[in-house]
Amino acid sequence: MLIDDVKEILITQEEITRRCKELGAQISSDYKDSCPVIIGLLKGSVPFMAELIKYIDIDCRLEFMDVSSYSGTESNGDVRIVKDIDCSIKDLDVLIVEDIVDTGKTLAKVKELLYSKDARSVKVCSLLDKPDRRIVDIEAEYVGFTIPNKFVIGFGLDFNQKYRNLPYVGVLKEECYK
């Protein structure tokens, strides 16, 4: 069972739901005069984005990008756009939904790309923020939870494509990835 590989639960499903309600209310207020394009970064953002948009009470458009920079437990530094968005964002407000801000390399590259497509604004909403690992000076405008430098799984976060479907954020036992 997947739960057998979890060392500890950092953030419960109930805490995630409560925080998504708060973030959704704030985003709705901040974008009340706009129709933002909300871009989920595949695959990790899917559970968070699905929960978050339930509480965004304004008109918005949904898009997805598939961006890759990880191999195993480490970012390899090579940020690749596997799938780009399918619409024009010229003169539109964009909100990137991400599972975790770690080194910052991926988000910096994605923001640069979206601004090159003439987005009016580009902001970030991330379920998790891990500032101890930051390499690039970038911050999310909306953060669910700030976490310590531990290898986390669940609620979209994976290790080699496993554990994404856990309904909480947990710490993976070291013996599972060493």
N, C-alpha and C positions, 0 to 999 in steps of 0.2 A: 504494500500500500504506500501511496505517496507520503502520507502523514508520517510514516516511520522514518523518513529522511529529514524531517524538520527538527532542528535543534530547539527552536523556540518560536513562538508567535509574537511578532513585533506589533502588528496592527490588526485588530479583529475586523471581521466583516461589518459589525455594528459601527465601529469607529469610522470605517471607510464610508459607509452610507451617511452617517452624520456629517462628515466633512464634505462630502459631495453636495449635500443640501446647502451647506454654507457657501461653498465655492459657486454653485449654480446661482444662488441669490446674488452674490457679488458680481458675477459675470453678467447676469441679466441687467443689473443696475448700471454697470459700466458701459454696456453696449446697447442701452435702451433706444438710442437714436440711430442705430446701425443694424445691418443684417450681416453679421460676421460669417466668414467662411471658417468653419471649424475643421481643422485638418488633424486627423489621428495618424500617428506614426505606427505603422504595422511592425510587428504583430502585438507587441506588448501593451499598447494603449487601449486595445479593444475593450477589455472588461471595465477599465476606468472610464473610458469615453461613454460606454453604454450606460453606466451608472450616473455619470455627471450630467449627460444631456436630459435625463428625466427631470432635472431641476433647473434647467435653463428655460426661462419663460419668455423668450423673445423669438422672433423669426430668425432662423439661421440656416446655412447650407452646410452639408457634411461632405468631406472629401477625405481621401486617404493617400498616404505616401508610404512606400516601403523603403526604408533606409537601413543600411547594414554597416556595422563597424566592429562587431564582436566575433570572437572565436573562443568558445569555452567561457572562462571567467574574466577575460581581459579584452579591452578594446584594442584592436590592432592598429588604430590610427588611420586606417584607410576607409574613409567614409564614402560609401557608394549609394547612389540613388538607383534602386532596383525598379521602383514604380513611381512615376511622377503623378501629380494631380491631373485631373481630366478637364479642368475648366480654367478660364481666365480669372485672375485675381486683380487685374489692373484697377487701381483706385478703390480697392476694397480693404476692409479690416480683416485680418487673419488672426486666428487663435490656434496655435499648435497645441495639441493634447499629446502628452508624453507620459510614459510610465515612470521614468526616473531621469533626473539630471545628475550625471555622474562626472565624467571628465569635462563635459561641455563641448567636446569636439563635434559631435553629431548635430547638436542644436545650432552651433555657430554656422556650420555648413548649410543647414536647412534654412536658417534665417537669411543668410546671404543669398541663397537661391531664390527665396520668395520675394525678397526686396528687388532682385534683378528682374522679376516678373512684374514690377511696378505696384506691389501691394502698398496701400496707404499706410498701414501699420501692421506690425507682426509682434504678437505677444505670445507668452508660453504659459500653459497650465500643466503642471506636473503632479502626479500623485505623490512622488517621492523626490526629495532633494538630499543628495549626499555630498555636502560641501567639502569634506575632507579629501575627496579625490579630484577636485576641480583642477584642471590644467588651463582651460580657457576661461577668461573673465566673462562669464555669462550667468545671468540669474533669471529664474522664472518669475513672472509677475504674480502668478497664482500657484501656491504650493499646498499640497495636502498635508504632508508630514516631512519633517527633517529627520533624517535617520543617521546613525553612526556608520562607520566604515565596516559594514558586514555584508557578506554575500547573501542577498535576499532573493526570494522566489515567491511565486503566488500572485494572484490577482493580475495576471498578465506577464509577470516577470518569470523568466525561465532560466534553466541551465540545460543547454543542448536540446532545446525545444520541449523539455519536460517541466512539469509543475505549474504551468500557466493557469490551469483550471482550479487551483486551490482558491477557496473563497476568502482568503486573508493573506497578509504579507508575513512571511516567516523567514527565518535564517536557516540556510541549508547546512546540514552537518558536513564538516570538512572531509570526512572519509568518502563522501559522495562525489567530490570533485578533485581530490588530490591524487 
